[in-house]
């Protein structure tokens, strides 16, 4: 007969509530007690009944992680780190993608979707700050916004400093001796925070050294894909005075841009230096290897899980914004040039 919660409590000589707290991932259990109970669970072969736990506690032990596109390497890496961080505190994660569908995002944010399946949501939305503010009834589900958004003030938010990340990338290009720095990734017809903030950082770095940004060197990208990076770079390389460096708003854009440089009979970094943002694994093994801004997905995941689980325990916590660190990774694609 399968072991029960009571069996574990008697075997470990602790209360059933203590066993329940450990099984449920309750944070206020000492590490010594947690290990003691987990050892008893392992020795007895106890397996929690998720349905019974939900009926008893009103919790499912599940978190939702919602992203625009799961096949984008940044979100794939973040999903892995979110799953690992959640497992550390006894939660499982279900992943969904919105496919850039604003109606789907609004349904999730206003609680009109199947949010009752989860104890909390980690959400990387594309809806604008104005759209968030217009929502009169934010979801009662514990919610943490991730990465790409401006701070709304009503929700916890683990943010990326997109302005500084872009500035650091462009400043690196300038420090290597480049002076005609182009950018790929603007989305002038959209109101998404990421491209706007990265454009600000790009222009700030140029102006700091006395270079006025030129519109001809700024190319949009409908999606942060290799194909869009390739197409935009082809246009830049066809200019009478081509750029000697390209800052791409993502590593995938940068990979496409590098291919365009090679197809034009030019070389990276001798003719055109290229840098991206995201630090995807593909960039480490490309030839030349890709310089990039590395975003700390482990930090983002750990902080997001900490905030959502804290809000599950204490729903009226004051929302916080936490800014994730980033690091400049200098590789072969931005080697210095000799004057």
PyMOL commands that set and color helices and strands:
alter all, ss='L'
color gray80, all
select helices_A, chain A and resi 5-12+16-23+31-44+50-57+73-88+102-109+115-117+129-134+162-175+193-208+215-217+226-237+251-263+281-285+297-313+332-334
alter helices_A, ss='H'
color red, helices_A
select strands_A, chain A and resi 62-67+92-97+120-123+142-147+156-160+181-186+218-220+245-248+273-277+291-295+321-324+326-329
alter strands_A, ss='S'
color yellow, strands_A
deselect
rebuild
show_as cartoon
